Amino acid sequence: YYSRSRNGLWRKGDTSGHYQTLHRIDVDCDGDALRFTVTQNGNDCKAFCHLNTLTCWGEPRGIRHLEQTLVARLHDAPAGSYTKRLFDDEALLRDKLVEEAQELSEADTKEHVAEELADVLYFAMVRAAKAGVSIDDAVSELDKRARKVTRRKGDSKEFRIKAGEEILGKK
């Protein structure tokens, strides 16, 4: 990056230990702005800004805020935390993922679909946080898939459907 305060080029992370993996650079429609798509890497805090935050535009909101909260709960959850219970009980987390995915598939209004999607995202992100997988990891996987030349048929997997029915049948 070019640093005005250093009056020259500098490598992000040399001082803070917070580095970035560059995935892509895009130019806007009239060629006067760049967008860098990066993954933040660093010690305990994945930060970009000199204020030790992910961005220079304040704390994350929405899905990024949820991701941050889940990672924090993984390491230090308050007593009685439902998220901590999900981290500790793999069967419960699996069952909730299946249950909420079914509810999403059956939702019949825009509002209900949004509610059930929020539930699926929450439980999926709990699973991801437990495995050390970030939103950026998932986006990278989606980008890889978009570049594939050949794709599988996309039919449902019968053994997975039966397993889901068994999980839902015991409730």
C-alpha positions in Angstrom: 0.0 0.0 0.0 1.0 3.6 -0.4 1.3 5.3 3.0 0.9 9.1 3.1 2.3 9.3 6.6 5.4 7.2 5.6 5.5 8.9 2.2 6.1 5.6 0.4 5.1 2.0 -0.1 4.8 -0.2 2.9 3.7 -3.8 3.5 0.5 -4.2 5.5 1.2 -6.0 8.8 4.9 -5.3 9.3 4.1 -3.3 12.4 0.8 -4.7 13.6 1.2 -8.4 12.6 -2.2 -8.2 10.8 -1.7 -9.3 7.2 -4.1 -9.6 4.3 -4.4 -12.3 1.7 -5.4 -10.6 -1.6 -8.0 -12.5 -3.6 -9.1 -10.0 -6.2 -8.8 -6.4 -7.3 -11.8 -4.9 -9.1 -12.0 -1.5 -10.9 -15.3 0.4 -10.9 -17.3 1.3 -14.0 -15.5 4.5 -14.7 -12.0 3.5 -13.6 -11.5 5.8 -10.7 -11.8 3.5 -7.7 -10.4 0.1 -6.7 -12.0 -2.6 -4.6 -9.7 -5.1 -2.9 -11.2 -8.4 -1.8 -9.0 -9.8 1.0 -9.0 -12.1 3.9 -7.7 -10.6 7.1 -5.0 -12.6 8.9 -3.5 -11.8 12.2 -2.7 -12.9 15.8 -5.8 -12.9 18.0 -7.6 -10.0 16.3 -8.2 -10.0 12.6 -7.8 -6.3 12.0 -7.2 -3.9 9.2 -7.5 -0.5 10.7 -4.8 1.0 13.0 -7.6 1.2 15.6 -7.4 -2.6 15.7 -10.8 -3.1 14.0 -11.7 -5.1 11.0 -12.5 -2.0 8.9 -12.0 1.7 9.2 -15.8 2.2 9.1 -16.6 0.9 12.6 -17.6 -2.4 14.0 -19.0 -5.0 11.7 -22.7 -5.5 11.5 -25.0 -8.3 10.3 -23.3 -11.6 9.3 -19.8 -10.3 10.1 -20.9 -9.3 13.6 -22.4 -12.7 14.1 -19.2 -14.4 12.9 -17.2 -12.3 15.4 -19.6 -13.1 18.2 -19.5 -16.8 17.5 -15.7 -16.9 17.5 -15.6 -15.1 20.8 -18.2 -17.5 22.3 -16.1 -20.4 21.1 -13.3 -19.2 23.4 -15.2 -17.5 26.2 -18.9 -18.0 26.4 -21.0 -16.6 29.3 -22.7 -19.1 31.6 -25.8 -20.6 30.1 -24.9 -19.6 26.6 -27.0 -21.5 24.0 -24.2 -21.1 21.5 -21.7 -22.8 23.9 -24.2 -25.6 24.3 -24.3 -26.1 20.5 -20.5 -26.0 20.3 -20.4 -28.8 23.0 -23.2 -31.0 21.7 -22.6 -32.1 18.2 -25.9 -34.1 18.0 -27.9 -31.1 19.0 -26.2 -28.9 16.5 -26.7 -31.4 13.7 -30.4 -31.8 14.7 -30.9 -28.1 14.7 -29.3 -27.7 11.3 -31.6 -30.4 9.8 -34.7 -29.0 11.6 -34.1 -25.4 10.5 -33.3 -26.4 6.9 -36.6 -28.3 6.7 -38.4 -25.3 8.1 -36.8 -23.1 5.5 -37.8 -25.4 2.8 -41.4 -25.3 4.0 -41.6 -21.5 4.6 -44.3 -19.9 2.4 -44.0 -16.2 2.8 -41.2 -13.7 2.3 -41.0 -12.9 6.0 -41.1 -16.6 7.0 -38.3 -17.5 4.5 -36.2 -14.6 5.9 -36.8 -15.8 9.5 -35.9 -19.4 8.7 -32.9 -18.4 6.6 -31.6 -16.4 9.6 -31.9 -19.6 11.7 -30.1 -21.7 9.1 -27.3 -19.1 8.8 -26.9 -19.0 12.6 -26.6 -22.8 13.0 -24.4 -23.1 9.9 -22.1 -20.4 11.2 -21.9 -22.1 14.6 -20.8 -25.3 12.8 -18.3 -23.3 10.8 -16.9 -21.4 13.8 -16.4 -24.6 15.6 -14.4 -26.0 12.6 -12.4 -22.8 12.2 -14.1 -21.9 8.9 -14.8 -18.2 8.2 -17.2 -16.5 5.9 -14.2 -15.7 3.7 -13.4 -19.4 3.5 -17.0 -20.1 2.3 -16.9 -17.2 -0.2 -13.6 -18.6 -1.6 -15.2 -22.0 -2.0 -18.2 -20.5 -3.9 -15.8 -18.6 -6.2 -13.9 -21.8 -6.9 -17.2 -23.5 -7.8 -18.3 -20.7 -10.0 -15.1 -21.2 -12.1 -15.7 -25.0 -12.6 -16.3 -26.0 -16.2 -18.1 -29.2 -15.4 -20.7 -29.7 -12.7 -22.4 -32.7 -11.1 -26.1 -33.2 -11.9 -27.3 -31.7 -8.7 -29.9 -34.3 -7.7 -30.6 -34.9 -4.0 -28.7 -37.6 -2.1 -31.2 -40.2 -1.1 -29.2 -41.4 1.9 -29.0 -37.8 3.2 -32.8 -37.4 2.8 -33.4 -40.6 4.8 -31.0 -39.5 7.5 -32.7 -36.2 7.8 -36.1 -37.8 8.0 -34.8 -40.1 10.8 -33.5 -37.0 12.7 -36.8 -35.2 12.3 -38.9 -38.3 13.1 -37.4 -38.6 16.6 -38.5 -35.1 17.7 
